[in-house]
């Protein structure tokens, strides 16, 4: 795929977006008095890990009123018959990057302006929604500052289609750390794709600034460049346990939390000890780290799909081999984490690979050791908890938001059905059928 998106193409995309905006938005939110009945061959009960057959959902406005084998059919209700499909909650991706697209990640953040990247993020949000992802956690704009708050607000206002979003603004890193343009000529003073914080006090200052600019939670880069040294997976940590504890205390004061990019020890241990909400990537976790994560219910978010994509699109044979070795190592460690009872959430790291294709993450988690029902629970139940919407999304229950999709087949038997979403409703609005 091409590394850069040229400006003329972006201008064309912008014009097309303006021209066809009504079609993209689909339809206004259903009024509170309007009732919709969804009928299908099956309905997924996530908690029980079973299909209900047949399956129906009664939607009033933007909420689910009833769900089960049969529901009330109010006079005048619109009935949508989805045939042999399975109704299920909208998917949740706990690790996305709306402001990235396939290509050279470092260069696109230098060459493309923030307005240009915001337009592309709007398109990415629509692609994810139409693939059945009705809620997502954006893990950093990679140098676009708080522009993701504009995307979230536009989605919430119904101006553009997209998932429910929890956003983190710019991620936080150290000088010379992860995402700090270290491959470029230092004399050019290329900006970091993250915001600098080099001490506990600076972490607090940056956290306060991110929250002021609209962040829902905080993303911190806790480990740096990954490598195998003498056969051992190795990465330097960026913040000490004490520094992270200060950061966690500050976010707790503000009733929010921290998700960290952390791939190996001791950075993962420091993050777990400090009490972060999630450890994303989590290629390698020591027994003590896994014990703490199980005890504190800190989620691991494996992000296999991005590793698979990088391995398939590496520039050289040596890079391909290195990416494949890392993926195989992570898969083996993932099985240890499952055996140790580490809680999991589903996050794909989509952005560097095409938006709307991230259901591949579900397949890989099953391939590497999880059962389909446990992967579904990791996405829908654990994902809802991680995003702070555990009583509103992730299940087909009365009073939950009407975020509902339909797939052909049985996802409990074949997780790949999630790649073939035939119907999307979010907040009671039908976007695809």
Wavefront OBJ file of the C-alpha trace (Angstrom):
o trace
v 0.000 0.000 0.000
v 1.196 3.540 -0.676
v 2.984 5.247 2.176
v 1.406 8.687 1.814
v -1.989 10.064 0.866
v -1.515 12.953 -1.538
v -3.279 16.228 -0.947
v -5.382 16.175 -4.160
v -6.885 12.842 -3.096
v -7.671 14.275 0.318
v -9.346 17.306 -1.200
v -11.442 14.960 -3.325
v -12.356 12.929 -0.262
v -13.355 16.115 1.552
v -15.569 17.200 -1.355
v -17.177 13.772 -1.583
v -17.741 13.736 2.174
v -19.551 17.052 1.988
v -21.530 15.987 -1.087
v -22.720 12.685 0.297
v -22.931 13.591 3.992
v -26.679 12.823 4.250
v -26.116 9.293 2.934
v -23.252 8.679 5.347
v -25.251 9.802 8.366
v -28.031 7.404 7.270
v -31.027 8.840 9.134
v -31.864 10.974 12.163
v -31.990 9.338 15.566
v -35.306 7.580 16.130
v -37.730 9.647 18.243
v -38.472 8.268 21.694
v -42.035 7.286 20.682
v -40.960 5.194 17.681
v -40.662 1.443 18.214
v -38.579 -0.967 16.129
v -38.677 -4.746 16.404
v -35.646 -6.672 15.150
v -36.283 -10.332 14.336
v -33.680 -12.964 13.421
v -33.111 -16.696 13.607
v -30.888 -16.308 16.666
v -29.868 -13.879 19.411
v -26.572 -14.021 21.302
v -26.751 -14.079 25.091
v -23.177 -13.032 25.888
v -23.277 -13.715 29.621
v -24.625 -17.249 29.231
v -22.560 -17.921 26.134
v -25.582 -19.308 24.296
v -27.866 -18.574 21.373
v -31.556 -17.850 21.894
v -33.627 -19.080 18.939
v -35.450 -17.313 17.463
v -34.303 -13.915 18.642
v -36.051 -10.558 18.881
v -35.220 -7.119 20.235
v -37.663 -4.298 20.849
v -36.047 -0.884 20.500
v -37.670 2.316 21.721
v -35.770 5.445 20.808
v -32.106 4.773 21.505
v -32.596 2.047 24.132
v -33.435 -1.642 24.210
v -36.848 -2.221 25.781
v -36.996 -6.024 25.529
v -34.815 -8.851 24.194
v -35.398 -12.603 23.986
v -37.130 -15.282 21.951
v -40.122 -13.017 21.469
v -40.895 -9.433 22.432
v -43.892 -7.143 22.443
v -44.873 -5.884 18.987
v -46.433 -2.462 19.671
v -49.041 -1.166 17.247
v -47.323 0.676 14.442
v -43.868 -0.684 15.273
v -41.456 -1.081 12.380
v -40.426 -4.735 12.057
v -37.045 -5.544 10.514
v -36.715 -9.239 9.657
v -33.048 -10.223 9.406
v -33.728 -13.805 8.398
v -31.148 -16.442 9.285
v -28.860 -13.969 11.026
v -27.713 -13.812 14.649
v -28.491 -10.622 16.549
v -25.735 -9.570 18.943
v -24.366 -6.486 20.692
v -22.209 -4.120 18.656
v -18.510 -5.018 18.821
v -16.072 -3.106 21.045
v -12.458 -2.433 20.018
v -10.443 -1.233 23.010
v -7.370 -0.131 21.035
v -7.752 1.886 17.826
v -6.018 4.805 16.130
v -8.501 6.830 14.088
v -5.726 9.233 13.083
v -3.525 6.620 11.397
v -3.803 4.779 8.097
v -1.643 2.162 6.335
v 1.752 3.445 5.292
v 4.804 4.903 6.980
v 3.454 5.930 10.375
v 6.336 8.286 11.146
v 6.123 10.089 7.799
v 2.352 10.457 7.627
v 2.356 12.326 10.926
v 4.991 14.708 9.534
v 3.652 15.234 5.998
v -0.095 15.346 6.671
v -1.627 18.345 8.411
v -3.885 17.928 11.414
v -6.964 19.102 9.426
v -6.154 16.523 6.744
v -5.714 13.792 9.341
v -8.985 14.799 11.009
v -10.863 14.316 7.739
v -9.279 10.883 7.345
v -10.186 10.064 10.958
v -13.822 10.873 10.189
v -13.721 8.378 7.324
v -11.994 5.795 9.541
v -14.730 6.147 12.166
v -17.389 5.403 9.571
v -15.479 2.358 8.300
v -15.233 0.942 11.807
v -18.922 1.528 12.510
v -20.018 -0.128 9.277
v -17.871 -3.146 10.193
v -19.954 -3.562 13.346
v -17.770 -1.736 15.893
v -20.201 0.480 17.783
v -17.796 1.470 20.582
v -14.049 2.088 20.585
v -11.187 3.422 22.688
v -8.854 5.682 20.692
v -5.336 5.145 22.039
v -3.659 8.365 20.973
v -3.775 10.694 17.986
v -0.055 10.228 17.245
v 0.786 13.912 17.116
v -2.664 15.342 16.307
v -3.156 16.628 19.848
v -6.751 16.734 21.038
v -8.273 16.524 17.548
v -9.924 13.230 18.502
v -12.181 15.149 20.882
v -13.654 16.902 17.833
v -14.352 13.552 16.189
v -15.982 12.207 19.362
v -18.112 15.328 19.757
v -19.222 15.282 16.111
v -20.237 11.619 16.445
v -22.101 12.299 19.687
v -23.957 15.199 18.050
v -24.991 13.017 15.111
v -23.033 15.132 12.616
v -20.937 12.194 11.368
v -21.349 8.417 11.702
v -18.999 6.544 13.988
v -18.692 4.417 17.123
v -19.127 5.647 20.662
v -15.660 6.910 21.510
v -13.456 7.092 24.563
v -10.478 9.229 23.552
v -7.070 9.971 25.058
v -5.789 12.894 22.983
v -2.038 12.770 22.488
v -0.280 9.931 24.291
v 2.436 10.710 26.856
v 6.076 9.653 26.528
v 9.582 10.656 27.609
v 12.150 12.681 25.708
v 13.813 10.306 23.252
v 11.272 7.617 24.047
v 8.647 5.745 22.088
v 7.168 7.824 19.228
v 9.807 10.563 19.552
v 10.898 10.731 15.883
v 14.239 9.164 16.752
v 14.803 7.999 13.164
v 14.958 11.555 11.834
v 17.767 14.096 11.664
v 17.728 15.714 15.141
v 18.769 19.035 13.618
v 15.361 19.204 11.930
v 13.598 19.159 15.324
v 10.784 16.900 14.168
v 8.000 16.934 16.748
v 7.299 13.859 18.832
v 4.080 11.945 18.144
v 3.521 12.022 21.913
v 3.575 14.728 24.576
v 6.711 14.876 26.749
v 6.704 14.184 30.472
v 10.030 13.409 32.148
v 9.090 13.299 35.826
v 6.164 12.695 38.142
v 5.368 16.397 38.347
v 5.456 16.719 34.553
v 3.150 13.720 34.248
v 0.601 15.474 36.460
v 0.876 18.683 34.417
v 0.396 16.875 31.117
v -2.483 14.768 32.451
v -4.272 17.912 33.579
v -3.722 19.501 30.175
v -4.992 16.410 28.318
v -8.122 16.269 30.456
v -8.677 20.006 29.979
v -8.565 19.451 26.206
v -11.243 16.770 26.362
v -9.511 13.438 26.963
v -11.683 10.747 28.561
v -8.664 8.814 29.852
v -4.872 8.941 29.622
v -2.559 6.911 27.372
v 1.070 6.496 28.476
v 3.937 4.852 26.615
v 5.542 2.740 29.328
v 8.063 0.786 27.235
v 10.270 1.683 24.296
v 11.867 -0.139 21.381
v 11.371 -3.927 21.446
v 14.131 -6.358 20.517
v 15.481 -9.831 21.146
v 18.863 -9.732 22.895
v 20.547 -13.095 23.261
v 17.188 -14.718 22.632
v 15.402 -12.705 25.335
v 12.576 -10.320 24.501
v 13.724 -6.952 25.832
v 12.400 -3.396 26.029
v 13.432 -0.429 28.219
v 10.863 0.931 30.651
v 10.098 4.647 30.472
v 8.518 5.500 33.833
v 9.277 4.116 37.277
v 6.638 2.562 39.519
v 6.689 5.672 41.711
v 6.127 7.982 38.734
v 3.232 5.863 37.477
v 1.692 5.788 40.945
v 1.586 9.587 40.920
v -0.043 9.527 37.484
v -2.627 6.945 38.574
v -3.412 8.979 41.683
v -4.026 12.061 39.548
v -6.355 10.258 37.129
v -8.169 8.616 40.038
v -8.720 12.075 41.544
v -10.363 13.038 38.265
v -12.449 9.843 38.127
v -10.666 8.400 35.121
v -7.797 5.997 34.456
v -4.649 5.153 32.479
v -4.014 2.686 29.689
v -0.368 1.943 28.926
v 1.552 0.757 25.914
v 3.756 -1.858 27.587
v 5.244 -4.945 25.988
v 7.573 -6.550 28.552
v 9.248 -6.492 31.958
v 9.983 -4.594 34.088
v 7.780 -1.890 32.576
v 4.706 -4.115 32.656
v 5.294 -4.926 36.337
v 5.635 -1.242 37.267
v 2.381 -0.492 35.433
v 0.517 -3.298 37.185
v 1.876 -2.304 40.597
v 0.790 1.293 40.007
v -2.746 0.166 39.177
v -3.314 1.155 35.558
v -6.564 0.049 33.892
v -5.016 -1.815 30.972
v -1.681 -3.051 29.690
v -1.866 -2.911 25.922
v 0.200 -5.298 23.780
v 1.483 -7.249 26.817
v 3.836 -9.405 24.750
v 5.531 -10.709 27.886
v 4.321 -10.681 31.503
v 6.201 -12.124 34.476
v 4.331 -14.380 36.944
v 4.160 -11.596 39.540
v 2.768 -9.162 36.962
v 0.117 -11.668 35.947
v -0.813 -12.256 39.592
v -1.296 -8.540 40.197
v -3.316 -8.129 36.997
v -5.612 -10.978 37.999
v -5.967 -9.587 41.520
v -6.609 -5.980 40.441
v -8.548 -6.926 37.287
v -6.154 -5.062 35.011
v -6.894 -5.952 31.409
v -4.336 -7.200 28.929
v -5.121 -6.051 25.370
v -3.033 -8.304 23.079
v -3.314 -6.499 19.665
v -2.308 -9.477 17.507
v -3.825 -8.141 14.279
v -1.337 -5.293 13.947
v 1.609 -7.666 14.427
v 0.267 -10.005 11.763
v -0.195 -7.085 9.375
v 3.319 -5.757 9.965
v 4.769 -9.235 9.371
v 2.899 -9.520 6.071
v 3.924 -6.021 4.929
v 7.500 -5.774 6.189
v 9.923 -4.103 3.797
v 12.708 -6.701 3.927
v 12.995 -10.468 4.498
v 14.880 -9.790 7.733
v 12.102 -7.519 8.976
v 9.490 -10.096 8.026
v 11.310 -12.766 9.987
v 11.692 -10.474 12.990
v 7.978 -9.603 12.989
v 6.974 -13.253 12.657
v 9.265 -14.257 15.513
v 7.777 -11.562 17.741
v 4.234 -12.666 16.889
v 5.046 -16.310 17.625
v 6.654 -15.323 20.924
v 3.630 -13.241 21.886
v 1.239 -16.087 21.010
v 3.139 -18.457 23.285
v 3.161 -15.899 26.107
v -0.550 -15.257 25.564
v -1.286 -18.903 26.320
v 0.602 -18.542 29.605
v -1.432 -15.439 30.416
v -4.694 -17.275 29.765
v -3.579 -20.137 32.009
v -2.718 -17.620 34.745
v -6.183 -16.049 34.582
v -5.133 -12.621 33.268
v -8.320 -10.737 32.290
v -8.473 -9.879 28.598
v -10.057 -7.181 26.461
v -10.074 -7.081 22.659
v -8.083 -4.360 20.911
v -6.692 -4.520 17.398
v -4.424 -1.432 17.105
v -6.209 -0.703 13.820
v -5.001 2.351 11.928
v -1.654 1.203 10.614
v -3.768 -1.487 8.933
v -7.096 -0.705 7.223
v -9.982 0.478 9.347
v -13.016 -1.763 9.194
v -10.955 -4.964 8.950
v -10.114 -5.402 12.630
v -12.463 -8.327 13.302
v -9.375 -10.344 12.400
v -8.309 -9.770 16.031
v -11.093 -12.092 17.215
v -9.884 -14.856 14.903
v -6.302 -14.572 16.105
v -7.253 -14.638 19.778
v -9.171 -17.868 19.122
v -6.305 -19.247 17.042
v -3.878 -18.583 19.908
v -5.900 -20.225 22.633
v -9.155 -18.510 23.670
v -12.568 -20.031 23.064
v -14.942 -18.000 20.852
v -17.280 -17.323 23.778
v -14.423 -16.037 25.939
v -13.212 -13.754 23.156
v -16.741 -12.400 22.741
v -16.957 -11.753 26.471
v -13.524 -10.097 26.361
v -14.770 -7.687 23.708
v -18.315 -7.081 24.865
v -18.347 -7.430 28.657
v -14.732 -6.587 29.526
v -14.543 -3.978 26.777
v -17.646 -2.245 28.128
v -16.110 -2.193 31.615
v -12.819 -0.823 30.327
v -14.639 1.961 28.477
v -16.754 2.720 31.557
v -20.058 1.747 29.940
v -20.612 -1.659 31.571
v -24.261 -0.876 32.352
v -25.037 0.602 28.942
v -23.396 -1.384 26.127
v -22.028 -4.839 25.346
v -25.201 -6.852 26.016
v -28.741 -7.050 24.664
v -30.587 -6.096 27.840
v -33.432 -3.727 28.697
v -32.281 -0.120 29.175
v -28.945 -0.747 27.430
v -28.217 1.398 24.388
v -29.587 -0.031 21.144
v -26.142 -0.830 19.707
v -26.974 -3.992 17.786
v -25.456 -5.857 14.855
v -26.365 -8.993 12.921
v -23.997 -11.579 11.473
v -24.597 -14.576 9.239
v -23.972 -17.770 11.174
v -23.103 -18.639 14.750
v -20.188 -16.667 16.249
v -19.957 -19.168 19.123
v -19.074 -21.879 16.608
v -17.256 -19.782 13.998
v -15.738 -16.512 15.188
v -14.980 -15.513 11.579
v -18.657 -14.635 11.158
v -17.778 -11.338 12.848
v -15.995 -10.352 9.622
v -19.323 -10.442 7.795
v -21.655 -8.001 9.503
v -24.943 -7.650 7.634
v -26.759 -5.129 9.837
v -25.648 -2.233 12.052
v -27.740 -0.235 14.492
v -26.155 2.253 16.873
v -28.094 4.303 19.398
v -31.342 3.133 17.778
v -30.306 4.378 14.321
v -30.021 1.887 11.453
v -26.832 2.394 9.452
v -26.825 -0.800 7.390
v -29.317 -3.514 6.495
l 1 2 3 4 5 6 7 8 9 10 11 12 13 14 15 16 17 18 19 20 21 22 23 24 25 26 27 28 29 30 31 32 33 34 35 36 37 38 39 40 41 42 43 44 45 46 47 48 49 50 51 52 53 54 55 56 57 58 59 60 61 62 63 64 65 66 67 68 69 70 71 72 73 74 75 76 77 78 79 80 81 82 83 84 85 86 87 88 89 90 91 92 93 94 95 96 97 98 99 100 101 102 103 104 105 106 107 108 109 110 111 112 113 114 115 116 117 118 119 120 121 122 123 124 125 126 127 128 129 130 131 132 133 134 135 136 137 138 139 140 141 142 143 144 145 146 147 148 149 150 151 152 153 154 155 156 157 158 159 160 161 162 163 164 165 166 167 168 169 170 171 172 173 174 175 176 177 178 179 180 181 182 183 184 185 186 187 188 189 190 191 192 193 194 195 196 197 198 199 200 201 202 203 204 205 206 207 208 209 210 211 212 213 214 215 216 217 218 219 220 221 222 223 224 225 226 227 228 229 230 231 232 233 234 235 236 237 238 239 240 241 242 243 244 245 246 247 248 249 250 251 252 253 254 255 256 257 258 259 260 261 262 263 264 265 266 267 268 269 270 271 272 273 274 275 276 277 278 279 280 281 282 283 284 285 286 287 288 289 290 291 292 293 294 295 296 297 298 299 300 301 302 303 304 305 306 307 308 309 310 311 312 313 314 315 316 317 318 319 320 321 322 323 324 325 326 327 328 329 330 331 332 333 334 335 336 337 338 339 340 341 342 343 344 345 346 347 348 349 350 351 352 353 354 355 356 357 358 359 360 361 362 363 364 365 366 367 368 369 370 371 372 373 374 375 376 377 378 379 380 381 382 383 384 385 386 387 388 389 390 391 392 393 394 395 396 397 398 399 400 401 402 403 404 405 406 407 408 409 410 411 412 413 414 415 416 417 418 419 420 421 422 423 424 425 426 427 428 429 430 431 432 433
